[in-house]
């Protein structure tokens, strides 16, 4: 995985080839294909691991702050960490858009799990709230990152969309 991430940082999604990853890692090309089946799955697996690892890092918390503020702070910090590695974030976006069946199946399963990694305990204690936040914010984040990776939105616009999605869910829950 480290070799894949290094190649993506250096060459971007389009320039990353399995033959180069095999040479960098010392793994046989046949072994990589046996375990991953496709270039898209290898890239997806590597960048998905990076996203999860980046999202799991600890966050500074002010326990007295309102829930909306703590959520916004955690999501902002996570997003800033991801945007700090633009080639990997672009690769994550491209990998999620592939038609590879393994990637498609795991993309559906992983989006909610990614969100749950950063939520505070009171969100996790309310499964309906956690699901609503995960669903709406994942849509806002992913569509924004796609537009960011294509140069159609800047980070501030994407961040604003994600915050708006969070506020909509929290407002609806308050009644």
ABEGO torsion letter per residue (X at the ends): XAAAAAAAAAAEAAABBAAAAAAAAGBBAAAAAAAAGBAAAAAAAAAAAAAAAAAABBBBBBAABBAAAAAAAAAAAAAAAAAABAAAAAAAAAAAABABAAAAAAAAAAAAAAAAAABBAAAAABAAAAAAAAAAAAAAAAAAAAAAAAGABBAAAAAAAAAAAAAAAAAAAAX
